[in-house]
Amino acid sequence: MKIPFSPPYIDDNVIAEVTDSLRSGWITTGPKVKALEEEIIKLTGTSQALCVNSWTTGAIMMLRWLGVKPGDEVIIPAYTYCATAFAVLWAGAKPVMVDSSDDLNISVDAIRKAITPRTKAIIPVDIAGFPCDYDQIMALVNEPEIKAMYQATSPVMEQLGRIIIINDSAHSIGSHYHGKFSGTNTDIVIFSLHAVKNITTAEGGAICLNMPAPFDNAKLYQQLRMMALNCQTKDAFTKSKAGGWRYDIVGMGMKANMADVNAAIGLAQIRQYDKLLAERKRIFTAYNDAFSQQPWAITPPIVKDNRETSYHLYALRIKDITEEQRDEIIAEISKHEVAVNVHFIPLPMLTLFHDLGYDIKDYPKAYQNYSHEISLPCYPQLNEEMTQFVIQTVINAYNTVVKA
């Protein structure tokens, strides 16, 4: 039985929505992007949502809006995908990496120790779709001694008066925090809508704006929407109308907009997300039921401390094995045509970041989490037979490698 790792969910609703976009004669940013933004607002309860062409671009844009510059620092986990660090580097600041906790997410204690007067932002990452402890993180940046240490280097920073929290929610659209869908947990929440995510636009991202007073999120949305279109005073949809050709460029913008033909895919999916999320939960629960019976398995959390996963990735960890044994188990699983993955190779283990001076020895928990982790297929198209096949294949692979 051949089981891919994470194929996109494409049904007749998606095909119909994309076809409608193609037949409309307008395929770049337009009404379907706006409709998707409205659906994200409805799902999450955020004040404003801006769709962009990737999580990475969205994060770069928000750091540029914040006004980071060389010498400024942004705290990120060492255990994340490279895009988290790239956003910081492309925006001109320095990524300050910190270690993880047992739940794979960033350690709040490690954040505290890393804060300096140069810290301008923190980007926690919801690994596998399980939310970070945002109550603790938001409380930390609002502590009087932390705020007293803060040194603003831009007008936006002056207005905020503290470290900003930009939530890397690439995995976690559909997760819950205190009983509500995630999207309002921090100042800025950015979802990924990449091809392998729970909701996809093939490539894309969505920025949720939750800035506190005196910020006006509606005005900020308009500012960022223009920034995402090269700071052009008219979008292409408006400019294409008869007589609407004249425009101005009013700032140093970016090309970050999402196209309607992409938004159409996500629009069809988000409108049936209750069903899709329930299917992911079904598979996740089946895995947890099976692997919790195995003494060697560390199962990922479903619900813990008022947090519920988005069921994006099933991040299984295996006790008391080496990285080499983990790789052998993956090789054994692959022999049976079950595609699995690892999330993630810690940044200091990658050549670019190692050459920049980051050392994995400084992040022991991140390494431990990585060296024991195998991500299993988890998506709505997996039926019961396929799910049980994955379970048995993993158990057999463990027995072959570790008990050999």
C-alpha positions as CSV (number, residue, x, y, z in Angstrom):
1,M,0.0,0.0,0.0
2,K,1.5,3.3,-1.1
3,I,0.8,6.2,1.3
4,P,2.1,9.7,0.5
5,F,3.1,12.1,3.3
6,S,0.8,15.1,2.8
7,P,-1.1,15.5,-0.5
8,P,-3.4,18.6,-0.8
9,Y,-7.1,18.1,-0.3
10,I,-8.7,18.8,-3.7
11,D,-12.4,18.0,-4.1
12,D,-15.1,19.1,-6.5
13,N,-15.7,22.2,-4.4
14,V,-12.1,23.3,-4.8
15,I,-12.1,22.6,-8.5
16,A,-15.4,24.5,-8.9
17,E,-14.0,27.6,-7.0
18,V,-10.8,27.6,-9.0
19,T,-12.7,27.2,-12.3
20,D,-15.0,30.1,-11.3
21,S,-11.9,32.3,-10.8
22,L,-10.5,31.3,-14.2
23,R,-13.7,31.9,-16.0
24,S,-14.2,35.3,-14.3
25,G,-11.4,36.8,-16.4
26,W,-9.6,38.0,-13.2
27,I,-7.0,35.7,-11.6
28,T,-4.8,38.0,-9.5
29,T,-5.6,39.8,-6.3
30,G,-9.4,40.6,-6.3
31,P,-12.7,39.4,-4.8
32,K,-11.7,35.9,-3.9
33,V,-8.7,37.1,-1.9
34,K,-11.1,39.4,0.0
35,A,-13.6,36.6,0.5
36,L,-10.8,34.4,1.9
37,E,-9.7,37.1,4.3
38,E,-13.3,37.4,5.5
39,E,-13.5,33.7,6.1
40,I,-10.3,33.8,8.2
41,I,-11.7,36.6,10.3
42,K,-14.9,34.6,10.8
43,L,-12.9,31.5,11.8
44,T,-10.4,33.1,14.1
45,G,-12.1,36.2,15.5
46,T,-9.1,38.3,14.5
47,S,-9.6,42.0,13.9
48,Q,-8.2,42.0,10.4
49,A,-6.7,39.4,8.1
50,L,-4.4,40.1,5.1
51,C,-3.6,37.3,2.6
52,V,-0.1,37.3,1.2
53,N,2.0,35.1,-1.1
54,S,3.8,33.2,1.7
55,W,4.3,33.0,5.4
56,T,7.9,34.1,4.9
57,T,7.0,37.2,2.9
58,G,4.4,38.1,5.5
59,A,6.9,37.8,8.3
60,I,9.5,39.9,6.5
61,M,6.8,42.5,5.8
62,M,5.7,42.7,9.5
63,L,9.3,43.0,10.7
64,R,10.0,45.8,8.2
65,W,6.8,47.5,9.3
66,L,8.0,47.2,12.9
67,G,11.2,48.9,11.7
68,V,13.9,46.5,12.7
69,K,17.4,47.3,11.6
70,P,21.0,46.0,12.0
71,G,21.8,45.6,15.7
72,D,18.2,44.7,16.6
73,E,17.5,41.2,17.8
74,V,14.6,38.9,17.3
75,I,14.2,35.8,19.5
76,I,13.2,32.6,17.7
77,P,13.4,28.8,18.5
78,A,16.4,26.8,17.3
79,Y,13.8,24.1,16.6
80,T,11.9,25.4,13.6
81,Y,12.0,25.7,9.8
82,C,14.6,28.0,8.2
83,A,11.9,30.5,7.1
84,T,11.5,31.7,10.7
85,A,15.2,32.8,10.8
86,F,15.2,33.9,7.1
87,A,12.4,36.4,7.8
88,V,14.6,38.0,10.5
89,L,17.7,38.1,8.4
90,W,16.0,39.5,5.3
91,A,14.4,42.2,7.5
92,G,17.9,43.2,8.6
93,A,17.9,42.0,12.3
94,K,19.8,39.2,14.1
95,P,18.0,35.9,15.0
96,V,18.7,35.0,18.6
97,M,18.0,31.2,18.9
98,V,16.8,29.6,22.1
99,D,16.0,26.1,23.2
100,S,12.8,24.1,23.2
101,S,10.5,22.5,25.8
102,D,9.2,18.9,26.1
103,D,6.2,19.8,24.0
104,L,8.5,20.8,21.1
105,N,7.6,24.5,21.4
106,I,9.9,27.3,22.4
107,S,10.9,27.4,26.1
108,V,9.6,30.5,27.9
109,D,12.4,30.3,30.4
110,A,14.9,30.3,27.6
111,I,13.1,33.4,26.1
112,R,13.5,35.2,29.4
113,K,17.2,34.5,29.5
114,A,17.8,35.7,25.9
115,I,16.1,39.1,26.3
116,T,18.4,42.1,26.0
117,P,17.8,45.9,25.4
118,R,18.3,45.0,21.7
119,T,15.4,42.5,21.6
120,K,12.6,44.0,19.5
121,A,10.5,40.9,18.7
122,I,9.8,37.3,19.7
123,I,8.6,34.8,17.1
124,P,7.3,31.7,18.9
125,V,6.5,28.7,16.6
126,D,3.5,26.4,17.1
127,I,5.3,23.2,16.2
128,A,3.1,20.6,14.5
129,G,0.0,22.8,15.2
130,F,0.1,22.8,19.0
131,P,0.0,26.3,20.4
132,C,2.7,27.8,22.5
133,D,2.0,29.1,26.0
134,Y,1.0,32.6,24.9
135,D,-0.4,33.6,28.3
136,Q,3.1,33.2,29.7
137,I,4.8,34.8,26.7
138,M,2.5,37.9,26.6
139,A,2.8,38.2,30.4
140,L,6.6,38.1,30.1
141,V,6.9,41.0,27.7
142,N,4.5,43.1,29.8
143,E,6.6,42.6,33.0
144,P,7.7,46.1,34.3
145,E,11.4,45.1,34.4
146,I,11.3,43.7,30.8
147,K,9.5,46.8,29.5
148,A,12.0,49.0,31.3
149,M,14.8,47.2,29.5
150,Y,13.2,47.8,26.1
151,Q,14.8,50.3,23.7
152,A,12.7,51.4,20.8
153,T,14.5,52.1,17.5
154,S,11.5,53.0,15.3
155,P,8.3,55.0,15.5
156,V,6.2,51.8,15.6
157,M,8.3,50.4,18.5
158,E,7.9,53.8,20.3
159,Q,4.1,53.5,19.9
160,L,4.0,49.9,21.2
161,G,6.4,50.4,24.0
162,R,7.4,46.8,24.5
163,I,8.7,43.7,22.6
164,I,6.2,42.7,19.9
165,I,5.0,39.0,19.7
166,I,4.7,37.7,16.1
167,N,3.3,34.2,16.3
168,D,4.6,31.8,13.7
169,S,1.3,29.9,13.3
170,A,2.4,28.3,10.0
171,H,1.1,24.9,11.3
172,S,-1.8,26.0,13.5
173,I,-4.8,27.3,11.7
174,G,-7.6,25.5,13.4
175,S,-5.9,25.0,16.7
176,H,-7.6,26.2,19.9
177,Y,-6.4,28.4,22.7
178,H,-8.7,28.7,25.8
179,G,-11.5,27.2,23.8
180,K,-11.3,29.6,20.8
181,F,-9.7,29.1,17.4
182,S,-6.2,30.5,17.4
183,G,-5.6,33.8,15.6
184,T,-5.9,36.3,18.4
185,N,-3.3,35.0,20.8
186,T,-0.6,37.6,20.2
187,D,0.0,41.0,18.5
188,I,0.5,39.4,15.1
189,V,-0.4,35.9,14.0
190,I,0.8,34.6,10.7
191,F,-0.6,31.4,9.1
192,S,0.9,29.5,6.3
193,L,-1.3,28.4,3.4
194,H,1.4,26.3,1.7
195,A,0.5,23.2,-0.2
196,V,1.0,20.8,2.7
197,K,-0.9,22.9,5.3
198,N,-4.4,22.2,6.7
199,I,-5.8,24.9,4.5
200,T,-3.9,25.6,1.3
201,T,-3.8,28.2,-1.5
202,A,-0.9,26.2,-3.1
203,E,1.4,29.0,-1.9
204,G,0.3,31.7,0.5
205,G,0.0,33.0,4.0
206,A,-2.4,35.1,6.1
207,I,-1.5,37.8,8.6
208,C,-3.9,38.3,11.5
209,L,-3.7,41.8,13.1
210,N,-4.4,42.1,16.8
211,M,-2.4,45.1,17.7
212,P,-3.4,46.8,21.0
213,A,-4.6,50.5,21.3
214,P,-3.6,53.0,20.2
215,F,-3.0,51.0,17.0
216,D,-6.0,51.0,14.5
217,N,-6.0,47.5,12.9
218,A,-8.4,48.6,10.1
219,K,-6.0,51.4,9.1
220,L,-3.0,49.0,9.6
221,Y,-4.7,46.5,7.2
222,Q,-5.0,49.2,4.5
223,Q,-1.4,50.3,5.1
224,L,-0.1,46.7,4.8
225,R,-2.3,45.9,1.8
226,M,-0.7,48.8,0.0
227,M,2.8,47.7,1.2
228,A,2.1,44.2,-0.2
229,L,1.4,45.8,-3.6
230,N,4.6,47.8,-4.0
231,C,3.1,50.7,-2.1
232,Q,1.0,51.4,-5.2
233,T,-2.1,53.6,-4.4
234,K,-4.4,51.4,-6.5
235,D,-4.4,47.7,-6.8
236,A,-4.5,46.0,-10.2
237,F,-8.2,45.2,-10.0
238,T,-9.1,48.9,-9.4
239,K,-6.6,50.2,-11.9
240,S,-8.0,47.9,-14.6
241,K,-11.4,49.7,-14.6
242,A,-12.1,52.1,-17.4
243,G,-10.3,55.4,-16.7
244,G,-8.6,54.1,-13.6
245,W,-5.1,54.0,-14.9
246,R,-3.5,56.7,-12.8
247,Y,-1.7,55.7,-9.6
248,D,1.2,56.7,-7.3
249,I,4.0,54.9,-5.4
250,V,4.1,56.3,-1.9
251,G,6.7,54.1,-0.2
252,M,9.2,51.3,-0.4
253,G,6.8,48.4,-0.9
254,M,7.0,44.7,-1.6
255,K,5.4,42.3,-4.1
256,A,3.7,40.1,-1.5
257,N,0.0,39.9,-2.7
258,M,-1.9,36.7,-3.1
259,A,-3.7,35.9,-6.4
260,D,-7.4,35.1,-6.7
261,V,-6.7,31.8,-8.4
262,N,-4.7,30.7,-5.4
263,A,-7.2,32.1,-2.9
264,A,-10.0,30.1,-4.6
265,I,-8.4,26.8,-3.4
266,G,-8.3,28.0,0.2
267,L,-11.8,29.5,0.0
268,A,-13.3,26.2,-0.9
269,Q,-11.4,24.4,1.9
270,I,-12.0,26.9,4.7
271,R,-15.8,26.8,4.0
272,Q,-15.7,23.1,4.9
273,Y,-13.0,23.2,7.5
274,D,-15.1,21.8,10.3
275,K,-15.3,18.5,8.3
276,L,-11.6,18.5,7.3
277,L,-10.5,19.2,10.9
278,A,-12.7,16.4,12.2
279,E,-11.1,14.0,9.8
280,R,-7.6,15.0,10.9
281,K,-8.6,14.6,14.5
282,R,-9.9,11.1,13.6
283,I,-6.6,10.0,12.3
284,F,-4.6,11.7,15.1
285,T,-6.8,10.0,17.7
286,A,-6.3,6.6,16.1
287,Y,-2.6,7.1,16.2
288,N,-2.6,8.2,19.8
289,D,-4.8,5.2,20.8
290,A,-2.4,2.8,19.2
291,F,0.9,4.3,20.1
292,S,0.0,5.0,23.7
293,Q,0.0,1.2,24.1
294,Q,3.6,1.1,23.1
295,P,6.1,1.7,26.0
296,W,8.6,3.2,23.6
297,A,6.3,5.9,22.2
298,I,6.0,9.5,23.2
299,T,2.6,10.7,21.7
300,P,2.0,14.3,20.9
301,P,-0.5,16.3,22.9
302,I,-4.1,16.7,21.7
303,V,-5.4,18.9,24.5
304,K,-3.2,20.3,27.3
305,D,-3.5,23.4,29.5
306,N,-6.3,24.9,27.5
307,R,-4.5,24.3,24.3
308,E,-5.7,22.0,21.5
309,T,-3.7,21.1,18.4
310,S,-4.7,21.8,14.8
311,Y,-3.9,18.1,14.0
312,H,-1.5,19.3,11.3
313,L,1.4,16.9,12.0
314,Y,1.5,13.7,14.1
315,A,4.9,14.2,15.7
316,L,5.7,10.8,17.2
317,R,8.8,10.6,19.3
318,I,10.6,7.4,20.3
319,K,12.2,6.9,23.7
320,D,15.8,6.0,24.2
321,I,17.0,5.8,20.6
322,T,19.8,7.5,18.8
323,E,19.5,9.8,15.8
324,E,21.0,6.9,13.7
325,Q,18.4,4.5,15.0
326,R,15.6,7.0,14.2
327,D,17.0,7.2,10.6
328,E,17.1,3.4,10.4
329,I,13.4,3.2,11.5
330,I,12.5,5.7,8.8
331,A,14.4,3.7,6.2
332,E,12.5,0.6,7.3
333,I,9.1,2.3,7.1
334,S,10.0,3.6,3.6
335,K,10.6,0.1,2.4
336,H,6.8,-0.4,2.8
337,E,6.0,2.8,0.7
338,V,4.8,4.8,3.7
339,A,6.2,8.3,3.4
340,V,7.1,9.9,6.7
341,N,9.1,13.1,7.6
342,V,11.1,14.8,10.4
343,H,10.0,18.2,11.8
344,F,12.5,19.8,12.0
345,I,16.3,19.6,11.6
346,P,17.3,22.3,14.2
347,L,18.7,25.4,12.5
348,P,22.2,25.1,14.1
349,M,22.6,21.8,12.3
350,L,22.1,23.4,8.9
351,T,25.3,24.6,7.1
352,L,24.2,28.2,6.7
353,F,23.4,28.7,10.4
354,H,26.4,26.7,11.6
355,D,28.6,28.9,9.5
356,L,27.0,31.9,11.1
357,G,28.2,30.7,14.5
358,Y,25.2,28.8,15.9
359,D,26.1,25.5,17.6
360,I,23.6,22.7,18.3
361,K,25.4,22.0,21.6
362,D,23.8,25.1,22.9
363,Y,20.3,23.7,22.3
364,P,20.3,20.2,23.8
365,K,16.5,19.9,24.1
366,A,16.0,20.9,20.5
367,Y,18.5,18.2,19.4
368,Q,16.9,15.6,21.6
369,N,13.4,16.3,20.2
370,Y,14.7,16.2,16.7
371,S,16.7,13.0,17.1
372,H,13.7,11.0,18.4
373,E,11.0,12.5,16.1
374,I,9.1,11.0,13.1
375,S,6.2,12.8,11.5
376,L,3.5,10.4,10.3
377,P,0.9,11.1,7.5
378,C,-2.1,12.9,8.9
379,Y,-4.7,14.2,6.3
380,P,-8.4,13.7,5.5
381,Q,-7.9,11.3,2.6
382,L,-6.5,8.6,4.9
383,N,-9.1,5.9,5.5
384,E,-9.2,3.4,8.3
385,E,-7.3,0.8,6.4
386,M,-4.5,3.2,5.5
387,T,-4.3,4.5,9.0
388,Q,-3.9,1.1,10.5
389,F,-1.3,0.2,7.9
390,V,0.7,3.2,8.9
391,I,0.5,2.2,12.6
392,Q,1.5,-1.4,12.0
393,T,4.3,-0.4,9.7
394,V,5.8,2.0,12.3
395,I,5.5,-0.6,15.1
396,N,7.1,-3.3,12.9
397,A,9.9,-0.9,11.9
398,Y,10.7,-0.1,15.5
399,N,10.8,-3.9,16.4
400,T,13.0,-4.6,13.4
401,V,15.6,-1.8,14.2
402,V,15.6,-1.6,18.0
403,K,14.7,-5.2,19.0
404,A,16.9,-6.8,16.3
